[in-house]
Amino acid sequence: MSHRVEIKKVAPDAMKAFGPLDQYVGACGLDRALIDMLFMRISQINGCAYCVDLHWRDAMKAGDDARKFNSIITWREAPFFSERERAALNWAESLTLVADTGAPDADYEEMKAHFSEKEIADVTVVIALMNAMNRLGIGQRLAPAIKVVS
């Protein structure tokens, strides 16, 4: 593989611009476990190995349920998820795959049944942020470290 640009080095202000949005997401009032879950599912769909590894480690440090977190890829079949979490995961898939799904009204209506308008906006921002970060990571060919130092 040829060398890819390190955006953090050549365009540090662009990477810093994500900071306020990340801070907003952390303070918006959504449950941190839900945010972790959405970050993981979006990263799985996009195939970002770096982000899957990062969000797994972050979720485990935060005390998220390992069995449930491991089952995110099979959330439709696994019994561990609430209807609210299922609505958010479905919305995450719908928006991540928007070129195929078109974000159908049925998916939005499912969100409305479980989230306030503010929460829908916040979940949508979480989804947009993670998709952007995945594209940066994949575009740079970021990979998880073989050995993680705590």
N, C-alpha and C positions, 0 to 999 in steps of 0.2 A: 504494500500500500504506500502511496506517495504521501509526503508530508501535507498535513492540512493546517490551515491558519488557526492560530490560537487566539480566538476573539478577545479573551480577557487581556492578552498582551497588546494586541494591535488596535483594539477599540475598547479600552477599559471603561470609558464613559457610557458606552452602550450597555455593557454588562451591569454597571452601577445603576443604570436607569431601572432595572428590574427590582432593585432593593426596596423602594417605596411600595411597589405592588405586593411584593412578598410580605412586607410588614403589614400592609392592609389585610391581606389574607389571614395572617396570624392573629390579628386583632378584631376581625369582623364579627366574631361571635359564633361562628360555626364550630362544632365539636372538632377538636384536633384529630381524634381518631377517624372521623369522617373525611377530613382533608387528607390524612395519610392514605386512607383507603382509595380515594379518588386519584391521588398522585400515583399510587401503585398501579391501579387498573389502566390509567391512561398510558403510563410508561410501558406496561405489558403490551397493550395494543400497538403502540408505536415501535416496540422492539428496542427500547433504549436500555441496554444492559447496565450502563452506568447509573441511571436513575432508578431502575428496579433495585439494584444493590443498595444505593443510598437511602431510598425510602424504606426498604426493609429494615436496615440498621436503625434509622431514625424512629420507626414505629416500635421496634423492640426496646430501644432505650426509653421511649415514652411509656412503656408498659402496655402497649396494645396486645390483644390476645393473639398469640402466635398461630394457633390452629385456624382461627377465623381469618387472619391476615393471609395465611398460606392458601386459603380457599377463595380468595378474591377472584382468581381466574375462572372459578366455577360458581360464581355468585348466584347464577340462575338456578342451579341444582342444589347447592349446599344449604343446609337448614339454619345457618348461623346469622343470617342477615334480616334486619327488620324491614318492614315495607318502606319506611323512609329511606333507609340505606339502599334498598333495591331501586327506588325511584331515582336517587342520585347517581347510582352506578349506571343505570340505563341512560340517563341524560348525558353522562360522561361519554358513554359509548356512542350515543347519537351525535354529539357534537364533535367528538374526535374523528368519527367516520362521516362527517357531514357531506362530503362529496357523494357518498353512496346513499345516505339516509335522508338528507334534506331537512333534518331536524323536524320530524313530523309533529303535528298538533297533538296526537295521542301521547307522545312522550312528554310534551310540555304539560298537558292536562294531568298526567301522572305526577309531575312535580308539584303542580298547584294543589293537589290533594294532600300533600305532605309538608309543604314548605310555604312560608310567607313570600310575598313579592321580594322583599329585601333578601331573604335567604336564597331565593332562586337567582337573583342577581349575583349574590356572593358565590354560589356554587358555580355559576357560569364563568365568573372571573377565575375561580380556582382551575376550572377546566382549561380556559384560555391560557393561563400562565403556564400550566404544566405542559400543554401542547407546544408552546413556544420554547420552553426549556428543553423538551425532548428534541426538537428540531435543531437547537444549538448543539446539544450533546452528540446527537447522531451525525450532524454535519461535520463536527470536529473529530469524530470517531473516538470520543471519550470512552474509556473502558474502566470497569471497577478494578481496584487494586487487588492483586492476588492475595496479599497479606495485609490485613487491616490492623493498624496500630491504634489502640484505644487511647 
